[in-house]
Amino acid sequence: MQFLNPSTPRIPDPPAPPAPPATTDTAAAADSEAQRLRRRRGTAATVLAGESATVPAGSVATKTLLGS
């Protein structure tokens, strides 16, 4: 006869407090940023671009119509 002697419901545990914000090491972040820029500069050095990559105006092919 459980309905005559009801039990109290169990109260759930409170949620855990939020974790403190992560601290970042500024020296490590700056070092990784410098490394990323060096890697980017290295990749850009392999691409031929700039003044030496421009095509002279005389060597540009133009379309011509057949029969003209």
Secondary structure, DSSP 4 states (H G I P E B T S, - for coil): -GGGSPPPPPPPPPPPPPPPPPP--HHHHHHHHHHHHHHHHHHHHHS--SGGGPPPGGG------TT-
